[in-house]
Amino acid sequence: MSRAVPSKKIIVVLPAYHAVRTLARTYEAIPKDWVDEVILVDDASSDDTAALAHSLGIKTFVHPHNRGYGGNQKTCYREAMAAGADIAVMVHPDFQYDPAFIPGLIRPIAEGKADAVFGSRMLIPGGARAGGMPWWKFLANIALTAIANAVLGLRLSEYHSGFRAYSRLTLERLAFELNSDKFVFDTEIIVQMRLAGLRIREIPITTQYFPEASSVGFWRSVGYGVSIFFVLAKYLGHRLGIFRPAAFIPLIPQAGRCPACGAHRARLLHPVRAPREGRDPAYRITESSGGHGNILGCAACGIAYVSRSEATWTAAAYAAQPLDEEYVREEAGRRLASRRILRRLAALIGPHQGRKLLDFGAGAGFFADEARKAGWIASGLEIGEAWVRYAAKRFGAEAAAQGGLKEMAEIPDESFDVITAWDVIEHLEDPAAFVRLSSRKLKPGGVFALSTPRLDSFAHRLFGGRWHAILPAHLTYFTRQSIRSVLAEAGLRVVSERSHSRFFSLAYLLRRLGIQRSPNLLRRVIVPVNFFDELEVYARQEAAKEAPGHGGR
């Protein structure tokens, strides 16, 4: 803890880019009795910024590729929180802002009077121009600040200072990882604080412009100004209920662990919903009327999930689930979908006669049976006892052997050319572990194929918590990018993806619309259904990759 504020750990973060000429001067000016630690994040500078930081004893992280000013700040704040910061102070290492003002940023937060404190160059009359701020920047600052204040209902003297301090609670409540990687990050975080009801204070500071600092030119500043208008428009749309940008929804700091990336910061997407009267409760696993727990959106990786402490569908519940006669009656449509998928797999694998395929979550065994007919050596694993009995009676024991993840783990590695998981991954308590396990069981170059509801679909945006894919048994919901990330972490490279189509009888669709009685002939009329809200992904097994990090160098 700092000597000046013994009850708080204070970390200064330096978002650096080509700062070799000013870094030492900035670092030496930091009041060390107020600061416990200094962290520098170098944004792929081509000069010796990182080497100089190391020589000064600064904890240093280096981006392998340039991520931009906002992207640099994201790493700064993540690393500060990981290091236990109670207050994170951002100082540009170009010495435009004098670190001697750091105590003024810290005091209001440490005393509980503010959640963030900004150093303002505009509070000292004539100070910004006296410090060398170009006239066009000065006028633009005034104009943009006035417009932003009018839209947001704030009374800040400027929105564009890069000299700021944030409390830990503030950073934990804001989805700053979803902000832009560009300069507009600074405005976005103010909008987020406004929506979260957090307090911002300002202190007057001096500034100094010189050739080694303030490299943002006129045209880049114009682009920055335009981007601010887009952010303010999004804010207005959010307040009017036209749309809800995920970044604008405050986070729950101590949310349950994200099953994909392990983060504990999430926003509430859909509050808990009690079951409605519907079919027999035994079937509520597949019924949208079955309700759901609180659905959280991970601030780090973008997936949505039900906190595992609220999950009611366990392995035992799946094992005891009765056979769904409605599902079985739609056999013709499910077989048609299976044949189409098998043709895609054959195109990816090549000659497949005698190749081994495992269908995990095999259900009634229709897919495994179609795969056998197409020449695959196909087997299935299914946890539901009634489903296993049905499949064994119709297609033989291997079509859907009793088993789940434990039984799959006991299979020798590199056993299969293809592993499929249709409508499975969203049900699993640890989907990332399942994907890693599947990758191990594939032969080199093998294919892992899956389908899952798509969180970033138009249908979800349109229907929100009433989206048909929100089911009591669904624990995790993936975006297109988040499922790709989970696959990549397991050494699986996406080679094909599409919107998943289903095939149903016309009689079934009429029943779903409330028309219970229809001619038997309509059971034979199979029609495709695609709401473009389900992903069908094919990924090829490659060498396993380590998770990316920001380790100091």
C-alpha positions as CSV (number, residue, x, y, z in Angstrom):
1,M,0.0,0.0,0.0
2,S,1.2,3.5,-0.7
3,R,2.7,5.5,2.1
4,A,0.4,8.5,1.5
5,V,-2.8,6.3,1.2
6,P,-2.0,3.3,3.3
7,S,-5.4,1.7,2.9
8,K,-5.3,1.6,-0.9
9,K,-3.0,-0.1,-3.5
10,I,-2.4,2.5,-6.1
11,I,-1.0,1.6,-9.5
12,V,0.0,4.0,-12.3
13,V,-0.5,2.6,-15.8
14,L,1.4,4.0,-18.8
15,P,-0.1,3.3,-22.2
16,A,3.0,3.7,-24.3
17,Y,3.7,4.1,-28.0
18,H,7.1,5.4,-29.2
19,A,7.8,7.0,-25.9
20,V,11.5,6.4,-25.6
21,R,12.3,10.1,-25.6
22,T,10.0,11.0,-22.8
23,L,9.5,7.9,-20.7
24,A,12.3,8.4,-18.2
25,R,11.3,12.0,-17.5
26,T,7.7,10.9,-16.9
27,Y,8.6,8.0,-14.7
28,E,11.0,10.1,-12.6
29,A,8.3,12.7,-12.0
30,I,5.8,10.1,-10.6
31,P,5.5,10.8,-6.8
32,K,6.6,7.4,-5.5
33,D,5.2,7.9,-2.0
34,W,1.7,8.0,-3.5
35,V,2.2,5.0,-5.8
36,D,2.8,1.3,-5.1
37,E,3.6,0.1,-8.6
38,V,4.0,1.3,-12.2
39,I,2.9,-0.8,-15.2
40,L,3.7,0.1,-18.8
41,V,2.0,-1.5,-21.8
42,D,4.0,-1.0,-25.0
43,D,1.7,-1.0,-28.1
44,A,4.2,-2.6,-30.5
45,S,6.5,0.4,-30.7
46,S,9.3,0.2,-33.2
47,D,11.7,2.1,-30.9
48,D,13.3,1.0,-27.6
49,T,10.4,2.0,-25.4
50,A,10.0,-1.5,-23.9
51,A,13.8,-1.9,-23.4
52,L,14.0,1.4,-21.6
53,A,11.0,0.5,-19.4
54,H,12.8,-2.7,-18.3
55,S,16.0,-0.8,-17.5
56,L,14.0,1.6,-15.3
57,G,12.5,-1.4,-13.4
58,I,9.0,-0.8,-14.7
59,K,6.7,-3.9,-15.0
60,T,6.3,-4.1,-18.7
61,F,3.9,-5.8,-21.1
62,V,4.3,-5.7,-24.9
63,H,1.6,-6.1,-27.5
64,P,2.9,-8.2,-30.4
65,H,0.8,-6.1,-32.8
66,N,-0.4,-2.5,-32.5
67,R,-3.9,-2.5,-30.9
68,G,-4.5,1.2,-30.7
69,Y,-4.9,3.7,-27.8
70,G,-8.1,2.1,-26.5
71,G,-6.7,-1.4,-26.9
72,N,-3.7,-0.3,-24.9
73,Q,-5.8,1.0,-22.1
74,K,-7.8,-2.2,-21.9
75,T,-4.6,-4.1,-21.2
76,C,-3.4,-1.5,-18.8
77,Y,-6.6,-1.8,-16.7
78,R,-6.7,-5.6,-16.9
79,E,-3.2,-5.9,-15.6
80,A,-3.7,-3.2,-12.9
81,M,-6.7,-5.1,-11.6
82,A,-4.8,-8.4,-11.8
83,A,-2.1,-6.8,-9.7
84,G,-4.6,-5.9,-7.0
85,A,-5.0,-2.2,-7.7
86,D,-7.6,-0.3,-5.7
87,I,-7.0,2.8,-7.7
88,A,-5.6,2.8,-11.3
89,V,-4.1,6.1,-12.5
90,M,-3.5,6.6,-16.2
91,V,-0.5,8.8,-17.2
92,H,0.6,9.3,-20.8
93,P,4.4,8.7,-20.9
94,D,4.8,11.5,-23.4
95,F,4.9,14.0,-20.4
96,Q,2.1,16.1,-21.8
97,Y,0.5,15.7,-18.3
98,D,2.7,16.4,-15.3
99,P,2.7,13.4,-12.9
100,A,3.0,15.8,-10.0
101,F,-0.8,16.2,-10.2
102,I,-1.3,12.5,-9.4
103,P,-2.1,13.1,-5.7
104,G,-5.0,15.3,-6.8
105,L,-6.5,12.5,-8.8
106,I,-6.2,10.0,-6.0
107,R,-7.5,11.9,-3.0
108,P,-11.2,12.2,-4.0
109,I,-11.4,8.4,-4.8
110,A,-9.5,7.4,-1.6
111,E,-11.9,9.6,0.5
112,G,-15.0,8.0,-1.2
113,K,-16.0,11.3,-2.8
114,A,-15.6,10.1,-6.5
115,D,-15.5,6.9,-8.6
116,A,-13.2,8.5,-11.2
117,V,-11.2,11.7,-11.3
118,F,-10.1,13.4,-14.5
119,G,-7.4,16.0,-14.9
120,S,-8.8,18.9,-17.0
121,R,-6.7,21.2,-19.1
122,M,-9.7,23.6,-19.5
123,L,-10.3,24.5,-15.8
124,I,-7.4,27.0,-15.7
125,P,-8.4,30.0,-17.8
126,G,-6.1,30.2,-20.7
127,G,-4.0,27.3,-19.4
128,A,-4.5,25.0,-22.3
129,R,-3.4,27.5,-24.9
130,A,-0.5,28.7,-22.7
131,G,0.7,25.1,-22.6
132,G,0.8,25.0,-26.4
133,M,-2.5,23.3,-27.3
134,P,-3.2,24.2,-31.0
135,W,-6.1,26.6,-31.5
136,W,-8.1,24.1,-33.6
137,K,-7.8,21.5,-30.8
138,F,-8.8,24.1,-28.2
139,L,-11.9,25.1,-30.1
140,A,-12.8,21.5,-31.0
141,N,-12.4,20.5,-27.4
142,I,-14.8,23.2,-26.3
143,A,-17.4,22.4,-28.9
144,L,-17.4,18.6,-28.5
145,T,-17.5,18.9,-24.7
146,A,-20.5,21.2,-24.9
147,I,-22.4,18.8,-27.2
148,A,-21.5,15.7,-25.1
149,N,-22.6,17.5,-21.9
150,A,-25.9,18.4,-23.5
151,V,-26.6,14.8,-24.6
152,L,-25.4,13.1,-21.4
153,G,-26.6,15.6,-18.9
154,L,-23.2,16.1,-17.4
155,R,-21.2,19.3,-16.6
156,L,-17.6,18.3,-17.4
157,S,-15.1,20.8,-18.6
158,E,-13.5,18.4,-21.0
159,Y,-14.0,14.8,-22.3
160,H,-10.6,14.3,-23.9
161,S,-8.0,14.4,-21.2
162,G,-5.7,11.3,-20.9
163,F,-4.9,12.0,-17.3
164,R,-7.4,10.0,-15.2
165,A,-7.8,7.8,-12.2
166,Y,-10.5,5.1,-11.7
167,S,-11.5,3.2,-8.6
168,R,-11.4,-0.6,-8.8
169,L,-15.1,-0.8,-8.4
170,T,-15.6,1.5,-11.4
171,L,-13.4,-0.7,-13.7
172,E,-15.2,-3.8,-12.4
173,R,-18.6,-2.4,-13.3
174,L,-17.8,-1.2,-16.8
175,A,-17.5,-3.4,-19.8
176,F,-14.5,-1.5,-21.1
177,E,-13.2,-4.5,-22.9
178,L,-16.1,-4.0,-25.4
179,N,-15.2,-0.4,-26.1
180,S,-13.3,0.8,-29.2
181,D,-9.6,0.2,-29.6
182,K,-9.3,3.7,-30.9
183,F,-9.1,7.2,-29.2
184,V,-12.9,7.3,-28.7
185,F,-12.4,4.8,-25.9
186,D,-12.1,7.8,-23.5
187,T,-15.6,9.1,-24.4
188,E,-17.1,5.6,-24.3
189,I,-16.0,5.1,-20.8
190,I,-17.6,8.4,-19.7
191,V,-20.9,7.2,-21.3
192,Q,-20.6,3.9,-19.4
193,M,-20.1,5.7,-16.1
194,R,-23.1,7.9,-16.8
195,L,-25.3,4.9,-17.4
196,A,-23.9,3.1,-14.3
197,G,-24.6,6.2,-12.1
198,L,-20.9,6.6,-11.2
199,R,-19.4,9.8,-10.0
200,I,-16.8,11.8,-12.0
201,R,-14.8,14.7,-10.5
202,E,-12.3,17.0,-12.2
203,I,-9.2,18.7,-11.0
204,P,-7.4,21.5,-12.8
205,I,-4.0,20.6,-14.4
206,T,-1.5,22.2,-16.6
207,T,-0.4,20.8,-20.0
208,Q,2.6,21.2,-22.3
209,Y,2.8,20.4,-26.0
210,F,6.2,19.9,-27.6
211,P,7.5,17.9,-30.5
212,E,8.1,14.6,-28.6
213,A,4.4,14.6,-27.4
214,S,0.9,15.0,-28.7
215,S,1.4,13.3,-32.1
216,V,-2.3,13.2,-33.0
217,G,-2.6,15.3,-36.1
218,F,-5.5,17.3,-37.6
219,W,-7.1,14.6,-39.8
220,R,-6.9,11.9,-37.1
221,S,-8.6,14.4,-34.7
222,V,-11.4,14.9,-37.3
223,G,-12.0,11.2,-37.4
224,Y,-12.0,11.1,-33.6
225,G,-14.6,13.9,-33.5
226,V,-16.8,12.0,-35.9
227,S,-16.6,8.8,-33.8
228,I,-17.7,10.8,-30.7
229,F,-21.0,11.7,-32.5
230,F,-21.5,8.0,-33.2
231,V,-21.0,7.1,-29.6
232,L,-23.5,9.8,-28.5
233,A,-26.0,8.5,-31.1
234,K,-25.7,5.0,-29.6
235,Y,-26.3,6.5,-26.1
236,L,-29.5,8.2,-27.3
237,G,-30.6,5.0,-29.0
238,H,-30.0,3.1,-25.8
239,R,-31.9,5.6,-23.6
240,L,-34.8,5.5,-26.1
241,G,-34.9,1.7,-26.0
242,I,-34.2,1.4,-29.8
243,F,-31.2,-0.9,-29.1
244,R,-29.1,-2.0,-26.1
245,P,-25.3,-2.0,-26.9
246,A,-23.7,-4.6,-24.7
247,A,-21.0,-2.2,-23.7
248,F,-23.5,0.1,-22.1
249,I,-25.0,-2.4,-19.7
250,P,-23.2,-2.2,-16.2
251,L,-21.5,-5.3,-15.0
252,I,-22.0,-7.5,-12.0
253,P,-18.4,-7.5,-10.6
254,Q,-18.6,-10.8,-8.7
255,A,-20.5,-12.8,-11.2
256,G,-20.0,-16.5,-11.4
257,R,-17.0,-17.7,-13.4
258,C,-17.4,-17.6,-17.1
259,P,-17.3,-21.1,-18.5
260,A,-15.3,-20.1,-21.5
261,C,-12.6,-17.7,-20.4
262,G,-12.8,-17.9,-16.6
263,A,-13.5,-14.1,-16.0
264,H,-15.8,-13.1,-13.1
265,R,-17.2,-9.8,-14.6
266,A,-20.5,-10.0,-16.4
267,R,-23.6,-8.0,-17.2
268,L,-27.2,-9.2,-16.7
269,L,-28.6,-9.9,-20.1
270,H,-31.9,-11.6,-19.1
271,P,-33.3,-11.8,-15.5
272,V,-34.5,-15.1,-14.1
273,R,-37.9,-16.2,-15.5
274,A,-40.2,-18.7,-13.7
275,P,-41.6,-21.6,-15.7
276,R,-45.1,-21.3,-17.3
277,E,-47.6,-24.0,-17.5
278,G,-46.8,-26.2,-20.5
279,R,-46.2,-29.9,-21.1
280,D,-45.3,-32.4,-18.4
281,P,-42.4,-30.8,-16.3
282,A,-40.3,-33.8,-17.3
283,Y,-40.0,-32.3,-20.8
284,R,-39.2,-28.7,-19.7
285,I,-35.6,-29.3,-20.7
286,T,-36.6,-28.5,-24.3
287,E,-39.5,-26.1,-23.7
288,S,-39.1,-22.3,-23.8
289,S,-42.0,-22.3,-21.3
290,G,-39.6,-23.9,-18.8
291,G,-38.1,-20.6,-17.6
292,H,-34.4,-20.0,-16.9
293,G,-32.0,-18.6,-14.4
294,N,-30.3,-15.2,-14.6
295,I,-28.5,-15.1,-18.0
296,L,-25.2,-13.2,-17.7
297,G,-23.0,-11.8,-20.5
298,C,-19.3,-12.1,-20.0
299,A,-17.5,-8.8,-20.4
300,A,-14.3,-10.4,-21.4
301,C,-15.2,-12.9,-24.2
302,G,-18.8,-12.1,-25.1
303,I,-20.6,-15.4,-24.4
304,A,-23.7,-15.5,-22.2
305,Y,-24.2,-18.1,-19.5
306,V,-26.4,-19.1,-16.6
307,S,-24.4,-19.0,-13.4
308,R,-23.5,-22.6,-12.6
309,S,-24.8,-22.1,-9.0
310,E,-28.3,-21.5,-10.6
311,A,-28.2,-24.4,-13.0
312,T,-30.9,-26.9,-12.3
313,W,-30.3,-29.4,-15.1
314,T,-27.6,-31.8,-13.9
315,A,-26.2,-35.0,-15.4
316,A,-28.6,-37.0,-13.3
317,A,-31.6,-35.0,-14.7
318,Y,-30.4,-35.7,-18.2
319,A,-30.0,-39.4,-17.5
320,A,-33.5,-39.6,-16.1
321,Q,-35.2,-37.6,-18.9
322,P,-38.0,-39.7,-20.6
323,L,-38.0,-40.3,-24.4
324,D,-39.6,-37.4,-26.2
325,E,-42.2,-38.9,-28.6
326,E,-42.5,-35.5,-30.4
327,Y,-38.8,-35.7,-31.2
328,V,-39.1,-39.3,-32.5
329,R,-42.1,-38.5,-34.6
330,E,-39.9,-36.1,-36.6
331,E,-37.5,-38.8,-37.6
332,A,-37.8,-38.1,-41.3
333,G,-36.8,-34.5,-41.0
334,R,-33.9,-35.3,-38.7
335,R,-32.6,-37.9,-41.1
336,L,-32.8,-35.5,-44.0
337,A,-30.8,-33.0,-42.0
338,S,-28.3,-35.7,-41.1
339,R,-27.7,-36.7,-44.7
340,R,-27.0,-33.1,-45.7
341,I,-24.5,-32.7,-42.9
342,L,-22.8,-36.0,-43.8
343,R,-22.2,-34.8,-47.3
344,R,-20.5,-31.7,-46.0
345,L,-18.3,-33.9,-43.7
346,A,-17.4,-36.1,-46.6
347,A,-16.3,-33.1,-48.6
348,L,-14.0,-32.0,-45.8
349,I,-12.6,-35.5,-45.0
350,G,-12.3,-37.0,-48.5
351,P,-12.9,-40.7,-49.0
352,H,-14.7,-41.7,-45.8
353,Q,-15.4,-45.4,-46.2
354,G,-14.1,-47.1,-43.0
355,R,-13.4,-43.7,-41.3
356,K,-14.5,-43.5,-37.6
357,L,-17.1,-41.0,-36.4
358,L,-18.4,-40.3,-32.9
359,D,-21.7,-38.5,-32.4
360,F,-21.6,-37.1,-28.8
361,G,-25.1,-36.5,-27.4
362,A,-26.5,-39.0,-30.0
363,G,-30.1,-38.8,-28.8
364,A,-32.3,-41.4,-30.6
365,G,-29.4,-42.5,-32.8
366,F,-30.7,-41.2,-36.1
367,F,-27.4,-39.4,-37.1
368,A,-25.2,-42.3,-36.2
369,D,-27.5,-44.6,-38.2
370,E,-27.4,-42.4,-41.3
371,A,-23.6,-42.2,-41.0
372,R,-23.3,-46.0,-41.0
373,K,-25.5,-46.2,-44.1
374,A,-23.1,-43.7,-45.8
375,G,-20.1,-45.9,-45.0
376,W,-18.7,-44.5,-41.8
377,I,-17.8,-46.6,-38.8
378,A,-20.2,-44.6,-36.6
379,S,-20.9,-44.8,-32.9
380,G,-22.7,-42.5,-30.4
381,L,-22.6,-41.5,-26.8
382,E,-25.8,-40.5,-25.0
383,I,-26.4,-39.9,-21.3
384,G,-30.2,-40.3,-21.4
385,E,-31.1,-43.8,-20.4
386,A,-34.4,-43.9,-22.2
387,W,-32.8,-42.6,-25.4
388,V,-30.0,-45.2,-25.2
389,R,-32.6,-48.0,-24.9
390,Y,-34.5,-46.7,-27.8
391,A,-31.4,-46.4,-30.1
392,A,-30.1,-49.8,-29.0
393,K,-33.4,-51.5,-29.8
394,R,-33.6,-49.9,-33.3
395,F,-30.0,-49.6,-34.5
396,G,-27.8,-51.7,-32.2
397,A,-25.8,-50.9,-29.0
398,E,-23.2,-48.7,-30.6
399,A,-25.6,-46.2,-32.1
400,A,-26.0,-44.5,-28.7
401,A,-24.0,-46.2,-26.0
402,Q,-24.6,-45.0,-22.4
403,G,-22.1,-42.4,-21.5
404,G,-21.1,-38.8,-21.2
405,L,-17.8,-36.8,-20.7
406,K,-16.4,-39.4,-18.3
407,E,-16.8,-42.2,-20.7
408,M,-15.5,-40.1,-23.6
409,A,-12.4,-39.3,-21.6
410,E,-11.7,-43.0,-21.3
411,I,-11.5,-43.5,-25.1
412,P,-7.9,-43.5,-26.4
413,D,-6.7,-40.2,-27.9
414,E,-6.6,-39.8,-31.7
415,S,-9.4,-42.4,-32.1
416,F,-11.8,-40.6,-34.5
417,D,-11.7,-38.9,-37.9
418,V,-14.8,-36.9,-37.0
419,I,-16.6,-36.0,-33.8
420,T,-20.0,-34.3,-33.9
421,A,-22.0,-32.6,-31.2
422,W,-25.4,-31.4,-32.5
423,D,-27.3,-29.2,-30.0
424,V,-24.9,-30.3,-27.2
425,I,-22.3,-27.7,-26.2
426,E,-24.9,-25.2,-24.9
427,H,-26.0,-27.8,-22.3
428,L,-22.6,-28.6,-20.8
429,E,-21.3,-27.2,-17.5
430,D,-17.8,-26.7,-18.9
431,P,-18.1,-26.4,-22.7
432,A,-14.4,-25.4,-23.2
433,A,-13.3,-28.6,-21.5
434,F,-15.5,-30.6,-23.8
435,V,-14.0,-28.9,-26.9
436,R,-10.5,-29.6,-25.6
437,L,-11.4,-33.2,-24.9
438,S,-12.9,-33.6,-28.4
439,S,-9.7,-32.2,-29.9
440,R,-7.6,-34.8,-28.1
441,K,-9.8,-37.6,-29.3
442,L,-9.5,-36.6,-33.0
443,K,-6.8,-37.9,-35.3
444,P,-4.5,-35.3,-36.7
445,G,-6.4,-33.4,-39.3
446,G,-9.7,-34.7,-38.0
447,V,-12.9,-32.6,-38.0
448,F,-15.0,-31.5,-35.1
449,A,-18.6,-30.4,-36.0
450,L,-21.2,-28.8,-33.9
451,S,-24.4,-26.7,-33.9
452,T,-25.4,-24.2,-31.2
453,P,-27.7,-21.2,-30.9
454,R,-26.2,-18.0,-32.0
455,L,-26.3,-15.2,-29.4
456,D,-25.4,-12.4,-31.8
457,S,-28.3,-13.3,-34.2
458,F,-31.0,-10.9,-35.3
459,A,-33.6,-13.1,-33.7
460,H,-32.0,-12.8,-30.3
461,R,-31.7,-9.0,-30.7
462,L,-35.4,-8.9,-31.7
463,F,-37.0,-11.1,-29.1
464,G,-34.5,-10.7,-26.2
465,G,-35.5,-12.9,-23.3
466,R,-38.3,-14.4,-25.4
467,W,-36.0,-15.9,-27.9
468,H,-37.0,-19.5,-28.7
469,A,-33.4,-20.7,-28.0
470,I,-33.5,-19.7,-24.4
471,L,-34.3,-23.0,-22.7
472,P,-33.9,-24.1,-19.1
473,A,-31.3,-26.7,-20.0
474,H,-29.1,-24.2,-22.0
475,L,-26.3,-23.1,-19.8
476,T,-24.1,-21.3,-22.3
477,Y,-24.8,-19.1,-25.4
478,F,-22.1,-18.4,-27.9
479,T,-21.5,-15.6,-30.4
480,R,-19.9,-16.4,-33.7
481,Q,-16.6,-15.0,-32.5
482,S,-16.7,-16.6,-29.1
483,I,-17.2,-20.2,-30.4
484,R,-14.3,-19.6,-32.8
485,S,-12.2,-18.5,-29.8
486,V,-13.1,-21.6,-27.8
487,L,-12.3,-23.9,-30.8
488,A,-9.0,-22.1,-31.4
489,E,-7.9,-22.5,-27.8
490,A,-8.3,-26.2,-28.3
491,G,-6.3,-26.3,-31.5
492,L,-9.3,-26.4,-33.8
493,R,-9.4,-24.2,-36.8
494,V,-12.7,-23.3,-38.3
495,V,-12.8,-24.4,-42.0
496,S,-16.5,-24.0,-42.7
497,E,-19.6,-22.5,-41.0
498,R,-23.1,-21.8,-42.0
499,S,-26.6,-21.1,-40.5
500,H,-28.0,-24.4,-39.2
501,S,-31.1,-25.6,-41.0
502,R,-33.7,-27.9,-39.5
503,F,-36.4,-30.0,-41.3
504,F,-39.8,-30.5,-39.8
505,S,-43.1,-32.0,-41.0
506,L,-45.8,-29.6,-41.8
507,A,-48.0,-31.3,-39.3
508,Y,-45.4,-30.5,-36.5
509,L,-45.2,-26.8,-37.5
510,L,-49.0,-26.5,-37.5
511,R,-49.0,-28.0,-34.0
512,R,-46.5,-25.4,-32.8
513,L,-48.9,-22.8,-34.1
514,G,-51.7,-24.2,-32.1
515,I,-53.4,-26.3,-34.8
516,Q,-53.5,-29.7,-33.1
517,R,-55.4,-31.7,-35.7
518,S,-54.2,-31.9,-39.3
519,P,-54.3,-34.6,-42.1
520,N,-51.9,-37.5,-41.7
521,L,-50.5,-36.6,-45.2
522,L,-48.9,-33.5,-43.7
523,R,-46.7,-35.6,-41.6
524,R,-44.9,-36.7,-44.8
525,V,-44.5,-33.1,-46.1
526,I,-41.0,-32.1,-44.8
527,V,-40.1,-28.4,-45.0
528,P,-36.8,-26.6,-44.1
529,V,-36.8,-24.1,-41.3
530,N,-34.0,-21.6,-40.7
531,F,-34.2,-18.5,-38.6
532,F,-30.5,-17.8,-39.1
533,D,-30.0,-17.9,-35.3
534,E,-28.1,-21.2,-35.1
535,L,-24.5,-21.8,-36.0
536,E,-23.2,-25.0,-37.8
537,V,-19.5,-25.0,-37.5
538,Y,-16.8,-27.4,-38.8
539,A,-13.3,-27.1,-37.4
540,R,-10.1,-29.1,-38.3
541,Q,-7.8,-30.4,-35.6
542,E,-4.4,-28.7,-35.5
543,A,-1.5,-28.6,-33.0
544,A,-2.8,-27.4,-29.6
545,K,-2.2,-23.8,-28.9
546,E,-1.4,-22.0,-25.6
547,A,-3.9,-19.4,-24.4
548,P,-2.8,-15.9,-25.4
549,G,-1.5,-13.7,-22.6
550,H,0.1,-10.3,-21.9
551,G,3.1,-11.6,-19.8
552,G,5.7,-9.1,-19.0
553,R,8.9,-9.2,-21.0
